[in-house]
């Protein structure tokens, strides 16, 4: 069994039911292939939308809904 990275996959393989031994092997391979670079993807802050903008948009949507249904 071999763990493939997303960039290595050209065609999605057919799904098959794995035995408990195969699952154990797959988990071990996946764990062993998980690198510090993989972990880094989950530790980088992503730029988001300021909460004030979200709240302003929600209030505007609510105001419009209230105007339509007095």
N, C-alpha and C positions, 0 to 999 in steps of 0.2 A: 504494500500500500504506500502511496506517496501523497503528500499534501501539496496542492498546487496553489500558487499565489494568483490573485485575480488577473494580473497581467499575462500569466502563462496560459490562461484558458481561452481557447478559440471557439469551442463548442461546449455547451453545457451538457455534462454527462447524464445518462439516465439514472434516476434514483433507484436504489436497491436497499432492501432490508439488511442491516448489518447484524451479525451475531454479537453477543456480549464480548467475545474476544476481539473481534474486528473493531468494535466501538472503543474498547480499551486501547487498542493500538492506534486508532485514529486520534483519540484525545492526547495520547502521549506524543505522537508526531506533531500535532498542532501546537501543543505546549512547548515542545523543543524548538519549533521553528519560529515561535513568537519572539521577536527581537526588541531591543531597546528602541529602535526606530519605529516599530509598530506601536509601542507604548507611548511614544512621543506624540503620536497623532491624537491621543486622548487627553493630553495634558496641555495642549495649546488652547488659549482662550480665543474663542471666535468672536468677531465683532457682531454685536447684536443691535437691536432697535432699542433706543432709549424708552424706558417705561412711560415717561411723560407723553411721548408720541403715541404709544399704544393706547394709553388712557384717553388722550384727546380724541383719537379716532373712534374709540368705543363710545365716548360721550356724544360725539357728533352723530354716530349711527343711531344711538338711542333717541336723541333729540328729533331726528328725521322720522323715526318710527312713531314717536309720540305725536308728531304733527299730523301724520297720516291717520292715526287712530286715536282721536281725542277722547 
